[in-house]
Amino acid sequence: MKRILIYTGAGLLLLLLLLAGGLWIFRNCILNRMAERKITQVEERYGLEVHYDELRFEGTGCLFLNGLSVVPEERDTLLTLRSATFNLGFWQLLKGNVEVMDVALDGLTVDFVKENQQANYDFLFRSRSNGEKETERVPEKAGYDKRVQTLLNGVFRLLPSEGRLTRLHVCERKDSDSVSLYVPEFNIENHRFRSQLTFVEEGHTQHWETEGEINSGERRVSVCIQAPELTVPYIRRRLGAEVAFERLWLSFTQQEEDEKMVLLGQTEVDGLKVFHRRLSPERINLNHGKLDFQLNVEPHALELDSCSTIRFNDLQFHPYLRVEPPSHLMASIHQPQFPAKELFNSLPHGLFENLEGIRVEGELAYDFELDADLARPDSLKFYSDLRPQHFQILGYGTTNLGKMSEEFEYTAYENEMPVRTFPVGPSWNHFLPLDSVPQLMRMAVLQSEDGGFFYHQGFLPDAIREAMVYDLKERRFARGGSTISMQLVKNVFLNRRKNIARKLEEALIVWLIEQNRLTSKERMFEVYLNIAEWGPGVYGLLEASEFYFGKRPSQLTLEECIYLASIIPKPKHYRSSFEANGRLKENQEGHFRLVARRMAAKGVISEAAAEGVDLSRVVLTGEAGKCFADSLSFSTPQPVP
């Protein structure tokens, strides 16, 4: 029995040796058969022609590939590779894990070409070459932690600890525009890499220096890119933006804490410059910034932990951000007291042009909270509060923020172009002092535009929240929640371009004026009534009263006051409020009665007067009536004689 077992074991061992020997002898035939079968599947599925000159094993785990090309059907060549050598790790390969230990690539060229809406990379965005939809069941999506884990595993497994890449060329061309990357040599030694990159875009050549580390054993990645003034390619043509910097560094380590993935790291940038017309008309210089971060990757959310620290020039704070796709965003900042000059010294050049050079003293504290869910806009929570202590302005910068307290020159803009300039004070013959404005007119404007103007400090958080809810529902910036203070600052201090920078600067200037009482509320309201646009080329209440009703403001009726207040948001569209017979449209009645009731609640008019508001009493007896009649006769077809 023992002898039988020995003979059987020996036979099995001999069989395994013969099988292994056969696999060894015919390994290249097997490899090429497997490669050809896989290539055929890929060609049929994506409409490609894949060719290689040579594919073979040498030794236990060294794979050679020569003369590879990938050509989409009836398209330009997408990829060519002169030669490649891979050390795949033999024992890991036996287990089914492809782990690249060492690699050498030479002459890799990738060309992304798009002409006349046809691209040689279209197949990347379709599942089948015939365009049919996939019928098989789509598996449930993995959590974000699993996705990030898979991505990092692929990076650490496929990027070798040793390697050399020579003559890499990547080009993206769309019609006559193109951008190309050339890497003469890219070396990886003991997990560390260093290389020079050359970018060419629209005839402009840049040379980048890169270095870093990809360490699979310690699950660590670090990358540094630098150049005298590095301009990020491609995004200017695609997004109309410009991003430039001198040095960018990123480093992070993957860890596991409390059954969740954590990425701990730092990123730092020097000499950052950003331009986009929606941000600012000027190039924004952000100088130096640094982020120490803890990014928590959960199955259904990504979270920037509040222990993270942003250092921006002289300013430092701890943000919190949580994103729960597809539509839930939470963010907060709770910054205890800090020197006020740290904030104002850190404002980016080009983003707050009216505040450049301002000098302040004292301390500030700031709290911000946002909880927004696109699926439930009405549940939105918003809070923002900048609190001063012993704060004062020592000197204005480029702009005198207190200029509204005295007579000053105001310039009105039309389509971002100046159309009229006039003094806001007694020297202007159309100037109307506040005490000459009838109480009915004052209260009609306040109750229509900003009922709490004389009581708030420039902002109405509830109005801002309501505007944000409305914008979320409309999926666009449709309402701004502006107070009279915000409208004044926008018109008096800022250019008329609509961009993010203007809104940020507007908010900060409003805060400075209101907190420091640089201009009294009475004078601000007086300025507002004298510069508000009330129609095409009509500025100020005195001109508006004459243009619409041929009257002095003191002669206006209740209905005429409410009407004038109602058209401030859209002064050029006053004609759309009237029917062809010259009467106000019925859809105006709701606003009229709302303002009237508010005025009654303030004791300005009686409840009976509020209920008796009559739209028919609004008759355009001034120049506006003639303009309305002319436009009506012009637009109405005349009978043919």
Buried (B, 14 or more C-beta within 10 A) or exposed (E): EEEEEEEEEEEEEEEEEEEEEEEEEEEBEEBBEEBEEEBEEEBEBBBBEBEBEEBBBEEEBBBBBBBBBBBBEEBBBBBBBBBBBBBBBEEBBEEEEEBBBBBBBBBBBBBBBBEEEEBBBBBEEBEEBEEEEEEEEEEEEEBBBEEBBEEBEEEBBEBBBBBBBBBBBBBBBBEEEBBBBBBEEBEBEEBBBBBEBBBBBEEEEBEBBBBBBBBBEEBBBBBBBBBEEBBBBEEBBEEEBBBBBBBBBBBBBBEEEEEBBBBBBBBBBBBBBBBBEEBBBBBBBBBBBBBBBBBBBBEEBBBBBBEBBBBBBBBBBBBBBBBBEEEBBBBBBBBEEBBBBBBBBBBBBBBBBBBBEBEBEBBBBBBBBBBBBEEEBEEBEBEBEBEBEEBEBEEBBEBBBBBBBEBBEBEBBEEEEEEEEBEBBEEBEEBBEBEEBBEBBBBBBBBBBBBEBEEBEBBBEEBBBBBBBBBBEEEEEEBBBBBBBBBBBBBBBBBBEEBEBBBBBBBBBBBBBBBBEBBEBEBBBBBBBBBBBBBEEBBBBBBBBBBBBBBEBEEBBBBBBBBBBBBBEEBBEBEEBBEEEEBBEEEBEEBBBBBBBBBBEEEBBEEEEBEEBEBEEBBBEBBBBEBBEEEBEEEEEEEEE
